[in-house]
Amino acid sequence: MQFTLSNESEKDVKFRWNAGDKEEFKFFPQVGHIKAKTSKTIKVMVKGIKAAKYENVNLTCETFCINQKPDEEGRKIFNDWDDTMKTMKLVRPSEYRKIMQERKREEDKRREEAELAA
C-alpha cells in the first residue's frame, strides 16, 4: 500500500513510524524529514508468517519539529532526507576488494556467534 504523508505546518518536521508490537508492518521510509508545506510518499508492506486479516490497526507516526543548520552563508536551506536514501561512492577495484573482504569477515563472525548462541 502507498499513501502520502503531508506536512501542513509552517515548520520542517522529522517523522518516525512506530508500529509497536506489529513487526509485520514495514514502512519505507520509516524515518525522514518533510519540509513545511510539502509531502512524502510512504509505502507500507505487510509481511506475515501466516495469512491474517487486519482491521482498525493502530500504527503511530511520531513527529518532531526540526531546525536544520543554515549553509555557510547563513541561508536557511532544507536537506531532504529519509532512511531509504543511499550514498554512493566511487572506489578503485583494490578498495572494493578490501571492503568486500571486511564484509565477509563480519558476516562470518555474525554467523559463528549465531551458531554458538543456538
Stockholm file with secondary structure:
# STOCKHOLM 1.0

chainA/1-118         MQFTLSNESEKDVKFRWNAGDKEEFKFFPQVGHIKAKTSKTIKVMVKGIKAAKYENVNLTCETFCINQKPDEEGRKIFNDWDDTMKTMKLVRPSEYRKIMQERKREEDKRREEAELAA
#=GR chainA/1-118 SS CEEEEECCSSSCEEEEEECTTCTTEEEESSEEEECTTCEEEEEEEECCSSCCCCCSCCCEEEEEECCCCCCTTSCCCCCCCBTTCCCCCCCCHHHHHHHHHHHHHHHHHHHHHHHHHC
#=GC SS_cons         CEEEEECCSSSCEEEEEECTTCTTEEEESSEEEECTTCEEEEEEEECCSSCCCCCSCCCEEEEEECCCCCCTTSCCCCCCCBTTCCCCCCCCHHHHHHHHHHHHHHHHHHHHHHHHHC
//
